[in-house]
Amino acid sequence: INWKGDLEQVDDVLIIGGGVIGLSLARELHRLGAGPIAVVERGKVGREASFAAAGMLAPNAENEIIDDFYRLCDGSRSMFPIFADELRAETEIDIELDRTGTLYAAFSEADSHHLDLRFSRQIAAGIPVTRLSAKETLAMEPRLSASVRESLYFPNDWQVENRKLLAALEKYARGNGIEIVDETSVDELVVEGTRAIGVATGERKLFSQVTVLATGAWTSLIKMGNVRVPLTVRPIRGQMVSFGPLERILRHVIYSPRGYLVPRADGRILAGATVEDVGFDCSVTVNAANELKLNACEIASDLTDIDVAENWAGLRPFAADGSPIIGPMPGMDGLFVATAHYRNGILLAPMTAKILAERIINKTDSLYFKLFGPERFLNKLNANA
């Protein structure tokens, strides 16, 4: 593909957004035989919300019922062992899939009451969870704060090093002829009748048979003809901090009702995360860093005398109902959407890529398109018109 001309031609698939969703989809499309494939990114690929994430794969710790969203998340989580092995074989990058499990710990009487309610609901729903006493918890994690009262253990909640995952996906793309066009902002879709035929980026137009909006928090800013894309996706800022690298003091991901710690293989410990509705402000604040450190020290008091080594923020894409938007755009041929994954972009990447790639290449439908497709929002707009 010659991207230097005034009018570039893409014969097959154009993916707008180079985060974990867009890059995973590009890889899956290539594996199914699609081509050419291009990924257009407003900044540097893999440097937005996906880069700022913690890499937790935690559908069990974060849900109390088994519903369609849980099944989507847990199905995607179950894909990670093969996903990680394939990426290692393809790129020689280990994404550090850690299957040790996750603990949700209580540090006060109110926390124990909260865990009691969660445990009852999760057991009733059939979510795999074990309740541990303080002694059992400290046997698994001896360096937790001595104030720990009990915990819930989720053996099927894992983690990956999300930045290595992004590096592996980018390496796969660049090594397999997938064009990456970064620092290129998409202003609007190019529409011909009821078909999307590409995008406009400033003075250039890029044409394609299929266009996918994997545009995260920026989805609602893209124009479609004289109006914006009829999907409301808001940016929600999440700030995080990290400590170390240190001597390895934790083995599991540890939640509390006020935050979480994620231990990395290199000795770093990540602590997160804030949830802030502040628009497209991706700055970090002293107050957030202090609060995150306070929560981290409650979980592991060894961190009390350790300075924060790094802090950062990302903008999570949030739809009105909190669920992702995945599937073909009704009434607009050639246009697909993969956005609004909110706090589950890393977790949902392999499943999102699989079902969308199979739909684009093989015309295979998915129940998840009916459940989480853009049509649910368009129906509301039409009802209110």
Protein Blocks (a to p, Z undefined) as FASTA:
>chain_A
ZZkbmbdcdfkbccehjbfklmmmmmmmmmnopacdddddfbdghilmmmmpnoiacfkl
mpcbdcfklmmmmmmmmmmmmmmmmmmmmnopaehiafebpcdddfbfklmmmmmmmmmm
mmmnopacddddfklmmmmmmmbcfkbnbdcddfkbccddfklmmmmmmmmmmmnopacd
ehiacfbdcdehjacfbdcehjaccddfbdcdfekjmlmmpcehjbccfbdcdddddddd
dedjdddfbfbdcddfkbccdddfkopacdddddddebjafbdcfklmmmmmmmmmmmmm
mlmmpccfbdcdddddddfkopacedddehighiacdehkljmmmmmmmmmmmmmmmmmm
nopacfklmmmmmklmmmmmmmmZZ
